[in-house]
Amino acid sequence: MSKIKKRTLAKTLAGVAISLSIAFSASVIAVPQPAQAASVSSSTASKIIATGKKYIGIDYKFGATAGNTSKFDCSSFTQYVYKKNGITLPRSSLSQSKAGKYVSRKNLKAGDLIFSDTNRDGVINHVSIYIGNGKLLHTYKKGLGVTISTFSGSAWDKTYVTARRVI
């Protein structure tokens, strides 16, 4: 084979190799599936938190009727807020604690539900929405109503049982 033909063949092979390399690299870069999923879930979490914050100050009533926005208990609040954002939850905090997927305390993300046993009797009796930065959005006390609380060191932290991701 002549030197000219060898050079032409080498250039052609190099060109094909570079083209294939670029094509494969572009296909990997062009489809960031995990990033898309993360942005959808963080967007949903932001909407849930914004919906919940609209009700800050709405009074607490144990056993509040589902769907009633003039008074909430902890689980009617979470049920209502998530439903407004397309996520159906059971009515009670105990039932909600079985929805979605388990998430460890160290992996909490905004929009996760946190469950506590404030009576310390072995039964979940409170649910809060984790809103990030160590804060909870929930309701638990007549006269205070829907509020934002610090999680770390709180009664909900000390009686923490589990967390669930439903988004």
C-alpha positions, 0 to 999 in steps of 0.5 A: 500500500502506498504512503498516500493511501495509508495516510488517507486511510489513517485520516479516515479512521481517525475522523470516524473515531472522532465522530463516533466519540462525539456522537456517544458523548453527546447522547450521554450528555443530552439525556440527564434522566436523574436531574430531570427526576430530581427537578420534578420532585423538588418542584412538587415539593416546593408547590406542596410547601407553598400550598401548606404555607397559605394555611399558616395560622389556621387553627388546630382541631383534633379529628378535623374533617377531611377537606375542611380548611377552617381547622386542621389536625396534623394528618388532615392538613398533610392529606389536604396539602398533598391532595391539592398537589395531586398526591393522595394520602390516607387520612390518619398519621398512622396510615400515612406512615405506610405510604410512599417509601421509607427515607432515613433521617439523614436523607430527608428532603423537602416534601418528605413526611416525618412521623412521631410518637409524641405520647411515647406509647409505641403508636405514631400520632403526629405527622409533619412536612419536612420543608428543608433546613431543619424545619417542619410545617405542621399543626398540633396545638389549638391557638397556634394552628398551622406553623413552622417549627424547628425539627432538631431538638424538638418533641417531634425529633425526640419522638421521631419514628420514621419518615416517608417520601411520597413525592 
